[in-house]
Amino acid sequence: MLREITGVTQDSAGHTRRWFHDDFFDLFVRQDRDGEIVGLELCYGVGHAERALVWKKGLGHFHDGPEAPPIARRRRRPGASV
């Protein structure tokens, strides 16, 4: 379960930065002066191939980090269903 980390350094843009953490994820939330969420970063894979799903108001979302490894192709037998 994500738990909020307190005492997070705030940025100079006037946004409130919040940090939530558990064993698998870090979630960073940025809020404007009115409390509206203006950015999110969900980080995962810490320690081996850290990646993040990022969303910024007005810009949309993207996936950041190293390329995901190619999915291993399964050998298909004739007549086998997908």
PyMOL commands that set and color helices and strands:
alter all, ss='L'
color gray80, all
select strands_A, chain A and resi 3-5+16-21+25-31+37-44+51-56+60-64
alter strands_A, ss='S'
color yellow, strands_A
deselect
rebuild
show_as cartoon
